[in-house]
Amino acid sequence: MTYEQFSKYSFLLDRTARRVKQYAQQKFKNGNFDVTVDQWLVIKNLSENGVLSQTELAQLVFKDHPTLTRIIDILCKKGYVERLPHPNDRRSFQLLLTEDGKAKVSELRPQIVSIREKAWENLDEKDFQEFKRILNTIYENLE
């Protein structure tokens, strides 16, 4: 592959990722979801995984610690997330979803599904499988 081809494909991937996030952020804002896309990723992952350390959560949502700390601070103020002392490490906390956080995830899940479905509109299962294969290959190339 030439540099020009690589550059073109990288641009398309970046452009598409930005468009998907912008579309979702606009829907979150217009829908008065009371959380941002990044905050949603945190509460969704806590909902799916239960109690997590900040390090475990950071790996799941691909955020650095300072950024994740700010997101968690906001979610704690909103009453969606709670910090508990870590039983084996006094310097760290475990994070868990509160009852309000669980209710927020349940409330938003159908709306999030509809936002995601918009991105996949006009694509069939074969397209999806090929796209998944390509993205997984790119990811594995960089491990």
C-alpha positions in Angstrom: 0.0 0.0 0.0 1.3 3.4 -0.9 1.6 6.3 1.6 -1.2 8.1 -0.3 -3.6 5.1 0.0 -2.8 4.6 3.6 -3.3 8.3 4.3 -6.7 8.2 2.5 -8.0 5.2 4.4 -6.8 6.6 7.7 -8.6 9.8 7.0 -11.8 7.9 6.2 -11.5 5.9 9.4 -10.9 9.0 11.5 -13.6 11.1 9.8 -16.2 8.3 10.3 -15.3 7.9 14.0 -15.6 11.6 14.5 -18.9 11.7 12.7 -20.3 8.8 14.8 -19.3 10.5 18.1 -20.6 13.9 17.0 -23.9 12.4 15.9 -24.2 10.6 19.3 -23.2 13.7 21.3 -25.9 15.7 19.4 -28.5 13.1 20.1 -27.5 13.0 23.8 -27.7 16.7 24.1 -31.1 17.0 22.2 -32.5 14.1 24.2 -31.7 15.6 27.6 -30.0 12.4 28.6 -28.2 14.1 31.6 -25.0 12.3 30.6 -22.4 12.8 27.9 -21.2 10.0 25.5 -18.1 9.5 27.7 -20.2 9.4 30.9 -22.5 6.9 29.2 -19.5 4.6 28.4 -18.6 4.6 32.1 -22.0 3.8 33.5 -22.7 1.2 30.8 -19.4 -0.5 31.6 -20.1 -0.5 35.3 -23.6 -1.9 34.6 -22.1 -4.7 32.5 -19.1 -5.5 34.8 -20.2 -4.7 38.3 -17.7 -3.3 40.8 -14.5 -2.2 39.1 -11.3 -0.4 40.1 -10.5 2.8 38.3 -7.6 1.1 36.4 -9.9 -1.7 35.2 -12.5 0.9 34.1 -9.9 3.1 32.4 -8.8 0.1 30.2 -12.4 -0.7 29.3 -13.3 2.9 28.2 -9.9 3.8 26.8 -9.5 6.8 29.0 -6.4 8.0 30.9 -6.7 8.3 34.7 -7.0 12.1 34.9 -9.8 12.2 32.3 -11.6 9.2 33.9 -11.3 10.8 37.4 -13.1 14.0 36.1 -15.9 11.8 34.5 -16.3 9.8 37.7 -16.4 13.0 39.8 -19.3 14.3 37.7 -21.1 10.9 37.8 -20.7 10.8 41.6 -22.2 14.3 41.9 -25.1 13.2 39.8 -25.6 10.2 42.0 -25.0 7.6 39.3 -21.7 6.2 40.6 -20.3 5.6 44.1 -16.7 5.2 45.2 -16.0 2.6 47.8 -12.6 2.1 49.6 -10.7 -0.8 48.0 -10.6 -3.7 50.5 -6.9 -4.5 49.6 -5.5 -1.1 48.8 -6.1 2.0 50.9 -4.9 4.2 48.2 -7.5 3.3 45.7 -11.3 3.0 45.3 -13.7 0.6 43.7 -16.5 2.0 41.6 -20.0 0.8 41.4 -23.3 2.0 39.9 -25.9 3.3 42.3 -29.6 2.4 42.0 -30.1 5.8 40.2 -27.2 4.8 37.9 -28.8 1.5 37.1 -32.1 3.2 36.4 -30.3 5.7 34.1 -28.7 2.9 32.1 -32.1 1.1 31.8 -33.7 4.3 30.7 -31.1 5.2 28.1 -30.3 1.8 26.7 -33.2 1.7 24.1 -32.3 5.2 22.9 -28.6 4.3 22.6 -29.5 1.3 20.5 -31.5 3.5 18.1 -28.5 5.9 17.8 -26.3 3.0 16.9 -28.8 1.5 14.5 -28.7 4.8 12.5 -25.0 4.3 11.8 -25.7 0.8 10.5 -28.7 1.8 8.4 -28.5 0.5 4.8 -25.8 -2.1 5.7 -26.5 -5.8 5.8 -25.0 -8.6 8.0 -22.3 -9.3 5.4 -21.2 -5.7 5.5 -21.1 -5.7 9.3 -19.1 -8.9 9.5 -16.5 -7.6 7.0 -16.2 -4.3 8.8 -15.7 -6.2 12.1 -13.1 -8.4 10.5 -11.2 -5.4 9.2 -11.3 -3.4 12.4 -10.2 -6.5 14.4 -7.3 -7.0 12.0 -6.2 -3.4 12.4 -6.4 -3.7 16.2 -4.5 -6.9 16.3 -1.8 -5.5 14.0 -1.1 -2.9 16.7 -0.8 -5.3 19.7 
